[in-house]
Amino acid sequence: MRLIGKLLALPFMLVTGILYLVCKFLVVLSGAVLGILSGIIFLAALVLFFVAGFLPGPCCASRTTATRLRSAT
């Protein structure tokens, strides 16, 4: 009787094991992809932070131009 129960449970155990391995692989893969993606976004944000800090944008340029125009008149 126990042997029949084990033989009946074997396909379910195999399917469960295969699904577990597939899900584990997907979790590891998505973790790696998201880790790389977050690193790229971090580096892009760091570059933009320094570029915006060192190069004046149109806001600063217009303020400087307005100050020069007021002082010239």
C-alpha beads as a LAMMPS data file, in Angstrom:
LAMMPS data file: protein, C-alpha beads

73 atoms
72 bonds

1 atom types
1 bond types

-500.0 500.0 xlo xhi
-500.0 500.0 ylo yhi
-500.0 500.0 zlo zhi

Masses

1 110.0

Atoms # bond

1 1 1 0.000 0.000 0.000
2 1 1 2.817 2.408 0.839
3 1 1 4.563 1.565 -2.422
4 1 1 1.425 2.380 -4.410
5 1 1 1.138 5.742 -2.602
6 1 1 4.767 6.537 -3.354
7 1 1 4.326 5.628 -7.015
8 1 1 1.230 7.805 -7.245
9 1 1 2.996 10.743 -5.564
10 1 1 6.111 10.518 -7.752
11 1 1 4.749 12.522 -10.755
12 1 1 3.501 15.281 -8.438
13 1 1 6.856 15.427 -6.690
14 1 1 8.676 15.657 -10.036
15 1 1 6.402 18.417 -11.335
16 1 1 6.734 20.326 -8.058
17 1 1 10.520 19.975 -8.143
18 1 1 10.746 21.165 -11.742
19 1 1 8.494 24.157 -11.016
20 1 1 10.624 25.009 -7.990
21 1 1 13.809 24.961 -10.053
22 1 1 12.252 27.088 -12.820
23 1 1 11.008 29.671 -10.307
24 1 1 14.358 29.719 -8.512
25 1 1 16.157 30.304 -11.815
26 1 1 13.779 33.143 -12.716
27 1 1 14.289 34.807 -9.337
28 1 1 18.082 34.636 -9.653
29 1 1 17.966 35.875 -13.250
30 1 1 15.639 38.783 -12.487
31 1 1 17.781 39.745 -9.498
32 1 1 20.860 39.890 -11.699
33 1 1 19.106 41.889 -14.420
34 1 1 17.611 44.358 -11.944
35 1 1 20.962 44.721 -10.193
36 1 1 22.708 45.614 -13.435
37 1 1 19.877 47.967 -14.417
38 1 1 19.959 49.781 -11.088
39 1 1 23.728 50.183 -11.399
40 1 1 23.343 51.745 -14.840
41 1 1 20.641 54.114 -13.567
42 1 1 22.834 55.068 -10.609
43 1 1 25.793 55.871 -12.851
44 1 1 23.580 57.907 -15.185
45 1 1 22.191 59.865 -12.238
46 1 1 25.707 60.475 -10.940
47 1 1 26.840 61.777 -14.333
48 1 1 23.798 64.035 -14.619
49 1 1 24.351 65.326 -11.095
50 1 1 27.897 66.437 -11.870
51 1 1 27.076 67.741 -15.347
52 1 1 24.206 69.829 -13.968
53 1 1 26.426 71.088 -11.169
54 1 1 29.334 72.204 -13.351
55 1 1 27.551 73.470 -16.453
56 1 1 25.105 76.335 -16.098
57 1 1 21.737 75.691 -17.638
58 1 1 19.359 78.124 -19.329
59 1 1 18.019 79.262 -15.944
60 1 1 21.436 80.409 -14.750
61 1 1 22.320 81.868 -18.139
62 1 1 19.194 84.008 -18.305
63 1 1 19.722 85.229 -14.737
64 1 1 23.301 86.204 -15.557
65 1 1 22.226 87.913 -18.774
66 1 1 19.515 89.865 -16.952
67 1 1 22.032 91.008 -14.343
68 1 1 24.458 92.139 -17.048
69 1 1 21.700 94.043 -18.845
70 1 1 20.647 95.833 -15.647
71 1 1 24.195 96.772 -14.770
72 1 1 24.904 98.019 -18.302
73 1 1 21.955 100.424 -18.368

Bonds

1 1 1 2
2 1 2 3
3 1 3 4
4 1 4 5
5 1 5 6
6 1 6 7
7 1 7 8
8 1 8 9
9 1 9 10
10 1 10 11
11 1 11 12
12 1 12 13
13 1 13 14
14 1 14 15
15 1 15 16
16 1 16 17
17 1 17 18
18 1 18 19
19 1 19 20
20 1 20 21
21 1 21 22
22 1 22 23
23 1 23 24
24 1 24 25
25 1 25 26
26 1 26 27
27 1 27 28
28 1 28 29
29 1 29 30
30 1 30 31
31 1 31 32
32 1 32 33
33 1 33 34
34 1 34 35
35 1 35 36
36 1 36 37
37 1 37 38
38 1 38 39
39 1 39 40
40 1 40 41
41 1 41 42
42 1 42 43
43 1 43 44
44 1 44 45
45 1 45 46
46 1 46 47
47 1 47 48
48 1 48 49
49 1 49 50
50 1 50 51
51 1 51 52
52 1 52 53
53 1 53 54
54 1 54 55
55 1 55 56
56 1 56 57
57 1 57 58
58 1 58 59
59 1 59 60
60 1 60 61
61 1 61 62
62 1 62 63
63 1 63 64
64 1 64 65
65 1 65 66
66 1 66 67
67 1 67 68
68 1 68 69
69 1 69 70
70 1 70 71
71 1 71 72
72 1 72 73
